[in-house]
Amino acid sequence: MELARFTGSNFAYQHLPFDRFLDDMAALGRERLELWGIAPQLHIPELSDAGARAVRRRAASRGLSVACLTPEQVMYPVNLASPDTALRARSVALFRRAAELCAELEAELLLLTPGRGFEDEPVATAWRRSADAIGEISAYAATLGVTCVLEALQRVESNLVNDSRTLATMIGEIGAPNLGAVLDTVAMAVAGESVDDYFDALGDRVRHVHLIDGRPAGHLAWGDGELPLAGYLEALERRGYRGLMTFELFGDGTYALAPRTAVERCLAAVGRR
C-alpha cells in the first residue's frame, strides 16, 4: 500500500495552531490533506474566500494540497434531516458554502453525512428531507466542479443511513452523478459489515476511505483497537480501490495532546505491511 495515498488530517489538531498541523504533515511526508472544518482553524460560516485561498497557499508552500473538506456536522447544530425548517435551511446553506470553499481550496471532495430525524417520527419522513437536502447540495457542488461523498453513520449518530445498503439506496435515489460514498471502517464494523459488503453494494461509487481502529467504535489509532485494519487494506486492494485514505483520529480526546505521535504510529503500521 502506497503511503502517499494516506492523507494528512487535522482531526486531532484542534487545540494546536493550524500551521503546526501543516508543518507536521509536511515533515511526515504527506502530500494530500483532508481538512476538518472545525473552529478555530476552519470554521465554515466564518471562513472567507480569501481565507480559504490563504489556507491553500499555506499548504502549497509546504508541498501540500487539499483533497477533501469535511465540515463538522454530527455534534454541531447541523442536520440535513432536521424537522426544524430553519435549522435544516441553515444546514443546507452551510454545505453550499462549504462547496464554495472547496472550490477555493481546490479540493475535489466535500464530505456529507445524512443527519437524523426525530426518533418518534416515521423514518421515511426524515429520509425525504435528507435526500432532498443532499440532492440540492450535490447539484450546487456540481456547478463548482466539486464531488460530494456521503458517509454512513453509527446508529447512535443517525437513524437514516447506518450501513452500505442504505447508503447505496440513498445515493441511488438522489441520482447525482457527482455523489459518491465514504467507507468508514468504524461505521462499517459497528454495522457488522465488511469491505466486500461495501463494494458489493456500492462498487466504484466508493470514493474515499476513513481507515480507523475501534472496539469496534472509538475512532482510534492503529493498534489501539481490535479491528483488522491490515485485512481491510488487503480487501481494498483486492476490490481495486485506488483512492485516498484518512486516519480520522478522535479517540477519547487524548490524541489531541500529542497528535503527531498518533499519526506517526498509524503511518508506521502501514509501512510495516
FITOR-644273 format. One line per field, with one value per residue (C-alpha): x, y, z negated; chain. Coordinates in steps of 0.001 Angstrom, whole numbers. Layout:
u = (X / ...)
v = (Y / ...)
w = (Z / ...)
chain = (A / ...)
END
This chain:
u = (0 / 1492 / 1901 / 1234 / -2408 / -2839 / -3792 / -2718 / -5686 / -6273 / -8796 / -6635 / -5124 / -7993 / -6012 / -2890 / -2165 / -3088 / 476 / 1717 / -552 / 733 / 4350 / 3826 / 2113 / 4910 / 7517 / 5663 / 5772 / 2068 / 1104 / -2708 / -4875 / -8345 / -9344 / -11807 / -13889 / -13643 / -13282 / -10919 / -8945 / -11530 / -14935 / -17042 / -19521 / -16667 / -14083 / -13971 / -12948 / -9725 / -9178 / -9596 / -7143 / -4693 / -5067 / -4392 / -1268 / -17 / -417 / 1167 / 4225 / 4881 / 4202 / 665 / -2694 / -6252 / -8141 / -11234 / -13114 / -15115 / -17261 / -18044 / -21619 / -22538 / -22295 / -22772 / -26203 / -26046 / -28636 / -29735 / -32735 / -33888 / -37649 / -36933 / -37273 / -34956 / -32233 / -32408 / -32187 / -29139 / -27566 / -28072 / -26651 / -23593 / -22848 / -23438 / -20903 / -18550 / -18785 / -17708 / -14779 / -13836 / -13522 / -11286 / -9179 / -9070 / -10362 / -12052 / -14263 / -16836 / -17834 / -21501 / -23448 / -27202 / -28374 / -31163 / -34875 / -36799 / -36777 / -40574 / -41381 / -41537 / -38067 / -39407 / -40288 / -36794 / -35262 / -37084 / -35762 / -32210 / -32309 / -33732 / -31043 / -28185 / -29560 / -29640 / -26098 / -24757 / -26352 / -24821 / -21418 / -21522 / -21670 / -18391 / -16655 / -16843 / -17704 / -19722 / -19167 / -21748 / -20775 / -22906 / -23073 / -23437 / -26982 / -26286 / -25413 / -28161 / -31419 / -31266 / -28085 / -26171 / -24802 / -23700 / -27127 / -28970 / -26050 / -26374 / -30140 / -29774 / -27135 / -29115 / -32338 / -30664 / -29089 / -26476 / -23503 / -21131 / -22288 / -20139 / -19655 / -17257 / -16233 / -15596 / -14151 / -15671 / -19173 / -18695 / -17604 / -20340 / -22880 / -21340 / -20196 / -17045 / -15149 / -16678 / -20163 / -19417 / -18078 / -20856 / -23385 / -21570 / -18830 / -16841 / -19061 / -16706 / -14627 / -12989 / -11988 / -11621 / -9269 / -9545 / -9332 / -12037 / -13608 / -15499 / -16331 / -13926 / -12083 / -8745 / -5187 / -3940 / -3323 / -5401 / -8462 / -9297 / -10281 / -8338 / -7005 / -4371 / -7119 / -9204 / -6307 / -5854 / -9560 / -9464 / -6590 / -8366 / -11503 / -9477 / -9775 / -7161 / -8373 / -7184 / -7486 / -7550 / -6817 / -9769 / -8338 / -10707 / -10492 / -11284 / -9584 / -6094 / -4748 / -5141 / -2445 / 193 / -1420 / 1766 / 2691 / -648 / -314 / 3239 / 2068 / -591 / 1821 / 4407 / 1812 / 1013 / 4712 / 5265 / 2747)
v = (0 / 3340 / 5698 / 8619 / 7512 / 8392 / 11982 / 14219 / 15412 / 17858 / 15673 / 15664 / 19129 / 21316 / 22521 / 23490 / 26238 / 25316 / 25980 / 23415 / 20872 / 21821 / 21638 / 18185 / 16813 / 18078 / 16580 / 13251 / 13203 / 13752 / 15259 / 15485 / 16753 / 16108 / 19222 / 19087 / 22260 / 22992 / 26237 / 27938 / 26564 / 26303 / 27357 / 27153 / 30002 / 32436 / 31351 / 33806 / 33059 / 34959 / 32987 / 29707 / 30820 / 31739 / 28228 / 26757 / 28889 / 27995 / 24324 / 24700 / 26410 / 23109 / 20901 / 20042 / 20230 / 19787 / 16700 / 16734 / 19186 / 17658 / 20225 / 19425 / 18220 / 15411 / 17135 / 20698 / 22280 / 20998 / 18470 / 17969 / 15911 / 18218 / 18617 / 22229 / 24065 / 26915 / 24611 / 22446 / 25516 / 26782 / 23340 / 23248 / 26773 / 25710 / 22872 / 25071 / 27453 / 24531 / 23608 / 27142 / 26839 / 23503 / 25345 / 27988 / 25302 / 23316 / 20302 / 17612 / 16189 / 17546 / 15048 / 14899 / 12896 / 12241 / 13853 / 12376 / 12757 / 12615 / 9149 / 9134 / 10127 / 7843 / 7221 / 7849 / 11423 / 12285 / 10295 / 12536 / 15681 / 14283 / 13117 / 16424 / 18367 / 16181 / 16420 / 20211 / 20399 / 17935 / 19846 / 23108 / 21472 / 20137 / 23690 / 24325 / 21137 / 19542 / 15905 / 15116 / 11923 / 10618 / 8676 / 6200 / 6854 / 4685 / 4232 / 6477 / 9247 / 8829 / 6944 / 7124 / 5702 / 3189 / 626 / 95 / -966 / 2107 / 4249 / 2765 / 3286 / 6951 / 7656 / 5804 / 7627 / 11038 / 10084 / 12844 / 11904 / 13778 / 11972 / 9097 / 7159 / 7102 / 3797 / 4448 / 1346 / 2058 / 2658 / -440 / -2612 / -1332 / -2307 / -5796 / -5290 / -5885 / -4141 / -6616 / -5649 / -2028 / -2811 / -5271 / -2544 / 488 / -605 / 2287 / 4789 / 4325 / 7453 / 7931 / 5839 / 6621 / 3920 / 3843 / 1339 / 697 / -1751 / -1676 / 2041 / 4660 / 6255 / 5011 / 4981 / 1755 / -791 / 955 / -1066 / -4552 / -4069 / -5981 / -2921 / -4864 / -7146 / -4144 / -2784 / -6121 / -6204 / -2644 / -3585 / -6750 / -4764 / -2306 / 767 / 3321 / 6423 / 8257 / 7177 / 9180 / 8332 / 10029 / 10214 / 11310 / 8652 / 9956 / 13291 / 12310 / 12168 / 15956 / 16167 / 14711 / 14311 / 13832 / 10768 / 9129 / 9874 / 8534 / 5246 / 4849 / 5546 / 3183 / 407 / 869 / 942 / -2404 / -4176)
w = (0 / 1051 / -1878 / 478 / 592 / -3089 / -3692 / -6490 / -8544 / -11375 / -13220 / -16373 / -15932 / -17131 / -20160 / -18206 / -15655 / -12103 / -10905 / -13422 / -11726 / -8273 / -9436 / -10938 / -7829 / -5602 / -7954 / -7841 / -4053 / -3422 / -74 / -266 / -3111 / -4454 / -6365 / -9235 / -9222 / -12919 / -14874 / -15303 / -12357 / -9546 / -10840 / -7686 / -8486 / -9104 / -6518 / -3623 / -47 / -691 / -3878 / -2002 / 659 / -2101 / -3561 / -115 / 269 / -3234 / -2389 / 1058 / -429 / -2216 / 804 / -360 / 1403 / 152 / 1298 / -937 / -3138 / -5991 / -7790 / -11416 / -11288 / -13659 / -17052 / -15776 / -15187 / -11618 / -10496 / -6901 / -8023 / -10791 / -11225 / -12178 / -8863 / -9813 / -11154 / -8047 / -5790 / -7694 / -7401 / -3645 / -3384 / -5372 / -2949 / 66 / -1439 / -2083 / 1615 / 2496 / 99 / 1688 / 4988 / 3394 / 1698 / 4962 / 3021 / 5089 / 2337 / -97 / -2794 / -3862 / -6428 / -6287 / -9510 / -11573 / -12178 / -15415 / -16926 / -17165 / -13564 / -10505 / -9084 / -5578 / -6510 / -7695 / -4821 / -2344 / -3995 / -3984 / -362 / 833 / -1027 / 226 / 3744 / 3560 / 2169 / 4755 / 7617 / 6404 / 5848 / 9411 / 10768 / 8923 / 10079 / 6612 / 5882 / 2754 / 768 / -1697 / -4812 / -6740 / -10472 / -13554 / -14812 / -17802 / -15327 / -12719 / -12301 / -8495 / -6919 / -9027 / -6561 / -2976 / -1748 / -2978 / -1800 / 1692 / 1600 / 631 / 3281 / 5934 / 5068 / 5276 / 8586 / 8682 / 10899 / 8561 / 5405 / 4140 / 913 / -2017 / -3564 / -7257 / -8896 / -12323 / -10975 / -8821 / -11771 / -14092 / -11414 / -11246 / -7666 / -5647 / -2869 / -442 / -1626 / -772 / 2675 / 3396 / 2614 / 3990 / 6384 / 7816 / 6012 / 3026 / 3474 / 65 / -2969 / -6660 / -7978 / -11757 / -14548 / -17145 / -19611 / -17235 / -17771 / -19030 / -16087 / -17391 / -16089 / -14521 / -17291 / -19952 / -18956 / -17751 / -14100 / -11398 / -9597 / -7660 / -6397 / -5427 / -3375 / -1642 / -818 / 517 / 2810 / 3930 / 4763 / 6825 / 4624 / 5680 / 3841 / 758 / -2862 / -6080 / -9706 / -11437 / -14943 / -17694 / -20408 / -23886 / -23244 / -24346 / -20776 / -20736 / -23426 / -21061 / -17626 / -15630 / -17678 / -16879 / -13161 / -13160 / -14688 / -12016 / -9174 / -10661 / -10826 / -7134 / -6313 / -8037 / -5816)
chain = (A / A / A / A / A / A / A / A / A / A / A / A / A / A / A / A / A / A / A / A / A / A / A / A / A / A / A / A / A / A / A / A / A / A / A / A / A / A / A / A / A / A / A / A / A / A / A / A / A / A / A / A / A / A / A / A / A / A / A / A / A / A / A / A / A / A / A / A / A / A / A / A / A / A / A / A / A / A / A / A / A / A / A / A / A / A / A / A / A / A / A / A / A / A / A / A / A / A / A / A / A / A / A / A / A / A / A / A / A / A / A / A / A / A / A / A / A / A / A / A / A / A / A / A / A / A / A / A / A / A / A / A / A / A / A / A / A / A / A / A / A / A / A / A / A / A / A / A / A / A / A / A / A / A / A / A / A / A / A / A / A / A / A / A / A / A / A / A / A / A / A / A / A / A / A / A / A / A / A / A / A / A / A / A / A / A / A / A / A / A / A / A / A / A / A / A / A / A / A / A / A / A / A / A / A / A / A / A / A / A / A / A / A / A / A / A / A / A / A / A / A / A / A / A / A / A / A / A / A / A / A / A / A / A / A / A / A / A / A / A / A / A / A / A / A / A / A / A / A / A / A / A / A / A / A / A / A / A / A / A / A / A / A / A / A / A / A / A / A / A / A / A / A)
END
